[in-house]
């Protein structure tokens, strides 16, 4: 992150390392998480509209926390810049979901770190398989998922995505 510091002679750019953290989503971060998801969705699908598609984020408690799931956020200097979740599909199968990062945080190994934390949680929670859905236009995400050991499977939901993957834990 670049910080601008004002001096009498003008602005000076100072490179300042920031501590990027991965933490459970807090109630005060819900709108910021939705903003990240919306920003990335609009990059991928310019006609995307939120209209009801983020209800799970509005009610993290019942959709994730009370249902053997987890919602993590990537936070840079107090700002939510990425998201990722584990959502229960059945007693033995969960879904890796909401893996969205703002553009400037992609390609830095943060997706791998967040994914590994979520997969560790899934394993500890007793899940045997993790599924996900994604799109052909998400090449960077596909490479990550394949690196993590996910393989292609048949469609398992009626969502808008066109690729489906699964990993045995």
Residue pairs with C-beta under 8 A, 6 or more apart in sequence:
1 16
1 17
1 18
1 76
1 77
2 13
2 14
2 15
2 16
3 13
3 14
3 16
4 11
4 12
4 13
4 14
5 11
5 12
5 14
18 76
18 77
19 77
20 74
20 75
20 76
20 81
20 105
20 110
21 74
21 75
21 76
22 72
22 73
22 74
22 75
22 110
22 113
22 114
22 117
23 72
23 73
23 75
24 70
24 71
24 72
24 73
25 33
25 60
25 71
25 72
25 73
25 83
29 73
29 75
29 80
30 57
30 58
30 60
32 73
32 79
32 80
33 57
33 71
33 73
33 80
33 83
34 50
34 54
34 57
34 58
35 80
36 80
36 81
36 82
36 83
36 100
36 101
36 102
37 54
37 57
37 83
37 98
37 100
38 48
38 50
38 54
39 102
40 100
40 101
40 102
40 103
41 48
41 100
42 48
43 103
44 135
44 137
44 138
55 63
56 63
56 64
56 87
56 98
57 71
57 98
60 71
63 69
63 87
64 70
64 71
64 85
64 86
64 87
65 71
67 87
67 88
68 88
68 94
68 125
68 126
69 85
69 86
69 87
69 88
69 94
70 85
70 86
70 118
70 121
71 83
71 84
71 85
71 98
72 83
72 84
72 85
72 114
72 117
72 118
73 80
73 82
73 83
74 80
74 81
74 82
74 83
74 84
74 101
74 105
74 110
74 114
75 81
76 105
81 101
81 102
81 104
81 105
82 100
82 101
82 102
82 105
82 110
82 111
82 114
83 98
83 99
83 100
83 101
84 96
84 97
84 98
84 99
84 100
84 114
84 115
84 117
84 118
85 96
85 97
85 98
85 118
86 94
86 95
86 96
86 97
86 118
86 121
86 122
86 125
86 127
86 130
87 94
87 95
87 97
88 94
88 95
88 127
89 95
89 131
91 126
92 126
92 127
92 128
92 129
93 127
93 128
93 129
93 130
93 131
94 122
94 125
94 127
94 129
94 130
94 131
95 130
95 131
95 132
95 133
96 115
96 118
96 119
96 122
96 130
96 131
96 132
97 132
99 111
99 114
99 115
99 132
99 141
101 110
101 111
106 140
107 140
111 140
111 141
111 144
112 144
112 147
112 148
115 144
115 148
116 148
119 130
119 148
119 167
119 169
122 130
122 169
123 169
127 169
128 168
128 169
129 166
129 167
129 168
129 169
130 150
130 166
130 167
130 169
131 153
131 156
131 164
131 165
131 166
132 145
132 150
132 164
132 165
132 166
133 156
133 157
133 159
133 161
133 163
133 164
133 165
134 141
134 142
134 145
134 161
134 163
134 164
134 165
135 161
135 162
135 163
136 142
136 162
136 163
142 163
145 165
148 167
149 167
150 165
150 166
150 167
151 165
151 166
151 167
152 163
152 164
152 165
153 164
153 165
153 166
154 164
155 164
156 164
157 164
